[in-house]
């Protein structure tokens, strides 16, 4: 019998082509299987804890925001955001005690869960505030029905009966609400207006006419993008630094994109990318950025001691475009292509239609010398499966886990779990949105390999 040693990527490619087939007589070592199961179990447990409200079992704010982002990106059907706050709860909590208050919140959560349609996300945002997505055509009626359900309920403690009310704000999907943060901020304004009207009231959010006009102009601008060389595009770089001497890469830079509208006002990167995804222009944007950065690297040839590699984001939506993947492969196959200076971060991986085709593309690019990073890791239940399916070199922890790292034990446990799992699978780890020295020091202690954002710059 002849023994041949193959790299992991080469072995995977031969197996996909049928050149090598597994022998069912040989099973995977039990130790590897048990470790894999243990890592997955711990990750799943921590994932649930980090995405759900401990008291009510409803979605937590962070997971609800992720689902809002998903809705804005996919736009499979029109939804409206309903934000509801309990009224008269303080009297119950102060007189019956905090345990009665907790029991009431659980009861309200069950009541709301029975009232909403199957599959509709329902979350406890904080305190006595709840939020849910509902079909847009009857959002107002749904909000009124929820308030009536709360008002009809009786809460009995120590022989005393308490009655609650609620107020609700309703926000439809509007052109200007291109992020979960903006959508939630609008719902907060609508809820405040409902509270001013009194208990049991519903208020619907409406954009200021001038603001609505500007947002519609921006949407039309992005939707009509054609030749990006004629547009006022803005590319800037954000530094990524290694956190320990064993990290494989020197300092790197992530390329961030935004653009100016016809009046010279800046459309922020987040708003621009979300609108480009919404209006199916992200493929054109990614193609332009890749070509532009390759030309710049060739012409400027920056000193690698001061300007190492460059990371370009590729949206999961763009990864579905075979012509774009072929364009990238051809550009990086050219003789003088600075392949060793370029790597890619895959964002919105959940939007990928054919994971296997993307995995094959990554393997081909890796053979040229290119690196890949899986972005937004931990933002959804499928993160672990994507890391197992896509042969990436790095993962980037979703920024939601770094903001409260110094105060949240759950977030620290979650980050530690993700780092251990990534290292077990021979991936390095990047943390983004690092905005304080305390968080940076804690990331080092948790074994994270790289960090980026304001405190780095």
C-alpha positions as CSV (number, residue, x, y, z in Angstrom):
1,X,0.0,0.0,0.0
2,X,1.4,3.4,-1.0
3,X,1.0,6.3,1.5
4,X,0.6,9.8,0.2
5,X,0.6,12.9,2.4
6,X,-1.7,15.7,1.4
7,X,-2.5,19.2,2.8
8,X,-6.0,19.5,4.2
9,X,-7.3,21.7,1.3
10,X,-5.9,19.3,-1.3
11,X,-7.5,16.4,0.4
12,X,-10.8,18.1,0.5
13,X,-10.6,19.0,-3.2
14,X,-9.8,15.4,-4.2
15,X,-12.7,14.1,-2.1
16,X,-15.1,16.5,-3.7
17,X,-14.0,15.3,-7.2
18,X,-14.3,11.7,-6.2
19,X,-10.5,11.0,-6.6
20,X,-10.4,10.0,-2.9
21,X,-13.3,8.4,-1.1
22,X,-13.6,7.6,2.6
23,X,-13.3,4.0,3.8
24,X,-16.2,3.3,6.1
25,X,-14.1,0.6,7.8
26,X,-12.2,3.3,9.6
27,X,-14.0,5.5,12.0
28,X,-13.1,8.9,13.3
29,X,-11.1,8.6,16.6
30,X,-13.5,8.6,19.5
31,X,-11.4,11.2,21.3
32,X,-11.8,13.7,18.4
33,X,-15.5,13.0,18.3
34,X,-16.0,13.5,22.0
35,X,-14.0,16.7,22.0
36,X,-15.9,18.0,19.0
37,X,-19.2,17.2,20.7
38,X,-18.1,18.8,23.9
39,X,-17.0,22.0,22.2
40,X,-20.3,22.2,20.3
41,X,-22.4,21.6,23.4
42,X,-20.6,24.3,25.4
43,X,-20.9,26.7,22.4
44,X,-24.6,26.0,22.0
45,X,-25.3,26.6,25.7
46,X,-23.4,29.8,25.8
47,X,-25.0,30.9,22.5
48,X,-28.5,30.5,24.0
49,X,-27.5,32.4,27.1
50,X,-26.1,35.2,25.1
51,X,-29.1,35.5,22.8
52,X,-32.0,35.1,25.2
53,X,-33.4,37.0,28.2
54,X,-32.6,34.9,31.3
55,X,-35.9,35.9,33.2
56,X,-38.5,35.4,30.5
57,X,-36.8,33.1,28.0
58,X,-37.6,35.6,25.2
59,X,-35.0,36.8,22.7
60,X,-32.6,39.3,24.2
61,X,-31.9,42.8,22.6
62,X,-28.8,41.7,20.8
63,X,-30.4,38.7,19.1
64,X,-33.4,40.8,18.2
65,X,-31.2,43.4,16.6
66,X,-29.6,40.6,14.5
67,X,-33.0,39.5,13.3
68,X,-33.9,43.1,12.5
69,X,-30.7,43.4,10.4
70,X,-31.6,40.1,8.7
71,X,-35.1,41.4,7.9
72,X,-33.7,44.7,6.4
73,X,-31.2,42.8,4.3
74,X,-33.5,40.1,2.9
75,X,-36.8,42.0,2.7
76,X,-38.7,38.8,2.0
77,X,-41.9,40.5,3.1
78,X,-42.9,43.8,4.7
79,X,-42.7,43.8,8.5
80,X,-43.3,46.5,11.1
81,X,-41.6,46.8,14.4
82,X,-43.8,47.1,17.5
83,X,-42.3,48.3,20.7
84,X,-44.4,48.0,23.9
85,X,-43.9,49.2,27.4
86,X,-45.9,48.2,30.5
87,X,-47.7,50.9,32.5
88,X,-48.5,50.8,36.2
89,X,-45.8,48.2,36.7
90,X,-43.9,50.2,39.2
91,X,-46.8,50.2,41.7
92,X,-47.0,46.4,41.5
93,X,-43.2,46.0,41.9
94,X,-43.0,48.4,44.8
95,X,-46.0,47.1,46.8
96,X,-45.9,43.3,46.0
97,X,-42.1,43.0,45.8
98,X,-39.5,42.3,43.1
99,X,-40.3,38.6,43.1
100,X,-43.9,39.5,42.1
101,X,-42.5,41.9,39.6
102,X,-40.4,39.1,38.0
103,X,-43.4,36.7,38.0
104,X,-45.4,39.4,36.3
105,X,-42.8,39.9,33.5
106,X,-42.8,36.2,32.9
107,X,-46.6,36.1,32.7
108,X,-46.6,39.1,30.3
109,X,-44.0,37.3,28.2
110,X,-46.2,34.2,28.0
111,X,-49.3,36.4,27.2
112,X,-47.4,38.2,24.4
113,X,-46.1,34.9,23.0
114,X,-49.6,33.5,22.7
115,X,-50.8,36.6,21.0
116,X,-48.2,36.8,18.2
117,X,-48.1,34.6,15.1
118,X,-45.8,31.6,14.9
119,X,-42.4,32.5,13.8
120,X,-42.6,36.2,14.6
121,X,-39.6,37.2,16.8
122,X,-40.5,38.5,20.2
123,X,-37.9,40.0,22.6
124,X,-37.6,41.7,26.0
125,X,-35.4,44.7,25.3
126,X,-34.9,45.9,28.8
127,X,-36.9,46.4,32.0
128,X,-40.6,46.5,31.1
129,X,-40.1,47.0,27.3
130,X,-40.8,44.3,24.7
131,X,-40.5,44.3,21.0
132,X,-41.7,42.1,18.1
133,X,-41.8,42.1,14.3
134,X,-45.3,41.7,12.8
135,X,-46.7,41.8,9.2
136,X,-46.9,45.4,8.2
137,X,-50.5,45.3,6.9
138,X,-52.0,44.9,10.4
139,X,-49.3,46.2,12.7
140,X,-51.5,48.8,14.3
141,X,-54.2,46.3,15.1
142,X,-51.7,43.9,16.5
143,X,-50.4,46.6,18.8
144,X,-53.9,47.4,20.0
145,X,-54.7,43.7,20.5
146,X,-51.5,43.3,22.6
147,X,-52.4,46.2,24.8
148,X,-55.9,44.9,25.3
149,X,-54.5,41.5,26.3
150,X,-52.3,43.1,28.9
151,X,-55.2,45.2,30.2
152,X,-57.5,42.2,30.4
153,X,-55.0,40.2,32.5
154,X,-55.2,39.9,36.3
155,X,-52.0,39.8,38.4
156,X,-52.7,38.5,41.9
157,X,-50.2,38.6,44.8
158,X,-50.9,38.2,48.5
159,X,-54.7,38.4,47.9
160,X,-54.4,41.7,46.0
161,X,-55.3,42.0,42.3
162,X,-53.2,44.3,40.1
163,X,-54.1,45.6,36.7
164,X,-51.6,46.8,34.1
165,X,-51.8,48.8,30.9
166,X,-49.3,49.4,28.1
167,X,-48.3,51.9,25.4
168,X,-46.9,50.9,22.0
169,X,-44.9,52.5,19.2
170,X,-45.2,51.1,15.6
171,X,-42.5,51.6,12.9
172,X,-42.8,50.3,9.3
173,X,-39.8,49.6,7.1
174,X,-38.9,53.0,5.7
175,X,-36.1,53.9,3.2
176,X,-34.1,55.8,5.9
177,X,-34.2,53.0,8.5
178,X,-31.3,51.1,7.0
179,X,-30.0,49.5,10.2
180,X,-31.4,47.8,13.3
181,X,-30.1,50.7,15.4
182,X,-32.0,53.2,13.4
183,X,-35.2,51.1,13.4
184,X,-35.0,50.7,17.2
185,X,-34.4,54.4,17.7
186,X,-37.4,55.2,15.6
187,X,-39.5,52.8,17.7
188,X,-38.3,54.5,20.8
189,X,-39.5,57.8,19.5
190,X,-42.9,56.3,18.5
191,X,-43.3,54.7,22.0
192,X,-42.5,58.1,23.7
193,X,-45.2,59.7,21.6
194,X,-47.7,57.0,22.6
195,X,-46.9,57.5,26.3
196,X,-47.6,61.2,26.0
197,X,-51.0,60.4,24.7
198,X,-51.8,58.3,27.8
199,X,-52.1,54.7,28.8
200,X,-53.3,52.2,26.2
201,X,-52.3,54.3,23.2
202,X,-50.5,53.4,20.0
203,X,-48.4,55.8,18.0
204,X,-47.0,55.2,14.5
205,X,-43.6,56.6,13.5
206,X,-43.3,58.9,10.5
207,X,-40.2,60.5,9.1
208,X,-39.9,64.2,9.0
209,X,-40.8,65.3,5.4
210,X,-37.3,66.8,4.8
211,X,-35.6,63.7,6.2
212,X,-37.8,61.4,4.2
213,X,-37.0,63.3,1.0
214,X,-33.2,63.1,1.7
215,X,-33.4,59.3,2.5
216,X,-35.4,58.7,-0.7
217,X,-32.8,60.6,-2.7
218,X,-30.0,58.5,-1.1
219,X,-31.9,55.3,-1.8
220,X,-32.4,56.3,-5.4
221,X,-28.7,57.3,-5.7
222,X,-27.5,53.9,-4.4
223,X,-30.1,51.9,-6.4
224,X,-29.0,53.7,-9.6
225,X,-25.2,53.1,-9.2
226,X,-23.6,52.2,-12.6
227,X,-20.0,53.3,-13.2
228,X,-18.5,53.8,-9.7
229,X,-15.5,55.5,-11.2
230,X,-17.7,58.5,-11.9
231,X,-19.1,58.5,-8.3
232,X,-17.5,60.2,-5.3
233,X,-16.5,57.1,-3.5
234,X,-14.4,57.2,-0.3
235,X,-12.1,54.4,0.9
236,X,-10.4,54.5,4.2
237,X,-8.5,52.0,6.2
238,X,-8.8,50.8,9.8
239,X,-5.8,49.2,11.5
240,X,-5.8,45.7,12.8
241,X,-3.0,44.8,15.3
242,X,-1.7,41.4,16.6
243,X,-2.2,41.0,20.3
244,X,0.7,38.5,20.9
245,X,4.0,37.5,19.3
246,X,2.6,34.2,18.0
247,X,0.1,35.8,15.7
248,X,0.7,34.8,12.1
249,X,0.2,38.3,10.6
250,X,1.9,41.7,11.1
251,X,-0.4,44.8,11.5
252,X,-3.1,44.8,8.8
253,X,-5.7,47.3,7.5
254,X,-9.4,46.7,6.7
255,X,-10.8,48.7,3.8
256,X,-14.0,50.5,4.6
257,X,-16.2,52.2,1.9
258,X,-18.7,55.0,1.9
259,X,-19.7,57.7,-0.7
260,X,-20.9,61.2,-1.2
261,X,-24.3,62.1,-2.5
262,X,-25.0,64.7,-5.2
263,X,-25.1,67.5,-2.7
264,X,-21.7,66.5,-1.2
265,X,-23.1,64.9,2.0
266,X,-21.4,61.8,3.2
267,X,-23.4,58.5,3.2
268,X,-21.9,56.5,6.0
269,X,-20.4,53.1,5.3
270,X,-23.0,51.2,7.2
271,X,-25.9,53.0,5.5
272,X,-24.2,52.7,2.1
273,X,-23.6,48.9,2.4
274,X,-27.0,48.2,3.7
275,X,-28.7,50.1,0.9
276,X,-26.3,48.5,-1.7
277,X,-27.4,45.1,-0.5
278,X,-31.0,46.0,-0.5
279,X,-31.0,47.3,-4.1
280,X,-28.7,44.5,-5.4
281,X,-25.7,46.7,-6.0
282,X,-23.3,45.1,-3.7
283,X,-21.7,42.9,-6.4
284,X,-20.8,46.0,-8.4
285,X,-19.4,47.7,-5.3
286,X,-17.3,44.7,-4.3
287,X,-15.9,44.4,-7.8
288,X,-14.9,48.1,-7.9
289,X,-13.2,47.9,-4.5
290,X,-11.2,44.8,-5.4
291,X,-10.0,46.3,-8.7
292,X,-9.3,49.7,-7.1
293,X,-7.3,48.3,-4.2
294,X,-5.2,46.0,-6.5
295,X,-4.4,48.9,-8.7
296,X,-3.4,51.0,-5.7
297,X,-1.2,48.3,-4.2
298,X,0.6,47.9,-7.5
299,X,1.1,51.6,-8.1
300,X,1.9,52.7,-4.5
301,X,3.7,49.5,-3.3
302,X,3.6,50.7,0.3
303,X,6.3,49.5,2.6
304,X,5.1,46.2,4.3
305,X,6.9,47.2,7.5
306,X,4.4,50.1,7.9
307,X,1.4,48.9,5.8
308,X,1.0,45.1,5.9
309,X,-1.9,43.3,4.3
310,X,-5.2,44.8,3.2
311,X,-8.5,43.2,4.1
312,X,-11.5,43.7,1.7
313,X,-15.0,42.8,2.7
314,X,-17.0,40.5,0.4
315,X,-20.7,40.4,1.1
316,X,-22.4,37.0,1.2
317,X,-24.7,38.4,-1.5
318,X,-21.7,39.0,-3.7
319,X,-20.5,35.5,-3.2
320,X,-23.6,34.3,-5.0
321,X,-22.4,36.1,-8.2
322,X,-20.2,33.6,-10.1
323,X,-18.9,36.3,-12.5
324,X,-17.6,38.3,-9.5
325,X,-15.7,35.3,-8.2
326,X,-14.2,34.7,-11.6
327,X,-13.2,38.4,-11.8
328,X,-11.5,38.2,-8.5
329,X,-9.7,35.0,-9.4
330,X,-8.5,36.4,-12.7
331,X,-7.3,39.7,-11.2
332,X,-5.3,37.8,-8.5
333,X,-3.9,35.3,-11.0
334,X,-2.1,38.1,-12.9
335,X,1.7,37.9,-12.8
336,X,2.2,41.1,-10.8
337,X,-0.8,40.8,-8.5
338,X,0.2,41.5,-4.9
339,X,-1.7,38.5,-3.7
340,X,0.4,38.2,-0.5
341,X,-0.9,41.7,0.5
342,X,-4.6,41.0,0.1
343,X,-7.2,39.0,2.1
344,X,-10.9,38.9,2.3
345,X,-13.5,39.0,5.0
346,X,-16.8,37.3,4.2
347,X,-19.7,39.3,5.7
348,X,-23.4,38.2,5.8
349,X,-22.5,34.6,5.3
350,X,-26.1,33.6,5.9
351,X,-26.9,35.1,2.5
352,X,-24.7,32.6,0.7
353,X,-26.9,30.3,-1.5
354,X,-24.3,27.6,-2.4
355,X,-21.9,27.2,0.5
356,X,-20.0,24.4,-1.2
357,X,-19.3,26.5,-4.3
358,X,-17.9,29.3,-2.1
359,X,-15.8,26.8,-0.2
360,X,-14.3,25.6,-3.5
361,X,-13.6,29.2,-4.5
362,X,-11.8,29.8,-1.1
363,X,-9.7,26.7,-1.7
364,X,-8.7,27.9,-5.2
365,X,-7.8,31.4,-3.8
366,X,-5.9,29.9,-0.9
367,X,-3.7,28.1,-3.4
368,X,-2.8,31.4,-4.9
369,X,-1.7,32.6,-1.4
370,X,-4.8,34.5,-0.3
371,X,-6.3,34.4,3.2
372,X,-10.0,34.5,4.2
373,X,-11.9,35.6,7.3
374,X,-15.4,34.7,8.4
375,X,-17.0,37.9,9.7
376,X,-19.8,38.5,12.3
377,X,-19.0,35.2,14.0
378,X,-21.4,34.4,16.8
379,X,-24.1,36.7,15.5
380,X,-26.4,33.7,14.7
381,X,-26.9,30.0,15.4
382,X,-25.3,29.1,12.0
383,X,-21.9,30.6,12.8
384,X,-20.4,27.4,13.9
385,X,-21.6,25.5,10.8
386,X,-20.2,28.1,8.5
387,X,-16.8,27.9,10.2
388,X,-16.9,24.1,9.7
389,X,-18.0,24.4,6.1
390,X,-15.8,27.2,4.9
391,X,-12.0,26.7,4.9
392,X,-11.2,30.2,6.3
393,X,-8.0,31.2,8.1
394,X,-9.6,33.5,10.6
395,X,-12.9,34.4,12.3
396,X,-13.9,37.9,13.4
397,X,-16.1,37.9,16.5
398,X,-19.3,39.9,16.1
399,X,-18.9,43.4,17.6
400,X,-21.9,42.9,19.8
401,X,-19.7,40.7,22.1
402,X,-17.0,43.3,22.7
403,X,-19.0,46.3,23.8
404,X,-19.8,44.9,27.3
405,X,-16.9,42.5,27.6
406,X,-15.6,44.2,30.7
407,X,-18.9,44.0,32.6
408,X,-20.7,40.9,31.2
409,X,-19.6,37.5,32.4
410,X,-21.7,35.9,29.8
411,X,-20.0,37.8,27.0
412,X,-16.6,36.9,28.4
413,X,-17.5,33.2,28.5
414,X,-18.9,33.4,25.0
415,X,-15.7,35.0,23.6
416,X,-13.5,32.4,25.5
417,X,-15.6,29.6,24.0
418,X,-15.3,31.0,20.5
419,X,-11.6,31.5,20.8
420,X,-11.1,28.0,22.1
421,X,-13.2,26.5,19.3
422,X,-11.5,28.6,16.6
423,X,-8.0,27.6,17.8
424,X,-9.1,24.0,18.0
425,X,-10.0,24.2,14.3
426,X,-6.7,26.1,13.5
427,X,-8.3,29.5,12.9
428,X,-7.1,32.8,14.3
429,X,-9.4,35.2,16.0
430,X,-10.0,39.0,15.4
431,X,-12.1,41.2,17.7
432,X,-13.6,44.4,16.3
433,X,-15.1,47.5,17.9
434,X,-12.5,47.6,20.6
435,X,-13.1,51.0,22.2
436,X,-11.3,50.9,25.6
437,X,-8.0,49.7,27.0
438,X,-9.9,47.5,29.5
439,X,-11.5,45.6,26.7
440,X,-8.2,45.3,24.8
441,X,-6.5,43.9,27.8
442,X,-9.3,41.4,28.4
443,X,-9.2,40.2,24.8
444,X,-5.5,39.5,25.3
445,X,-6.3,37.5,28.4
446,X,-9.0,35.5,26.6
447,X,-6.5,34.5,23.8
448,X,-7.8,36.7,21.0
449,X,-5.2,37.1,18.3
450,X,-6.0,40.5,16.7
451,X,-8.0,43.6,17.5
452,X,-9.2,46.7,15.7
453,X,-11.3,49.9,16.0
454,X,-11.0,53.3,17.7
455,X,-8.7,52.4,20.6
456,X,-6.3,50.8,18.1
457,X,-6.2,53.8,15.8
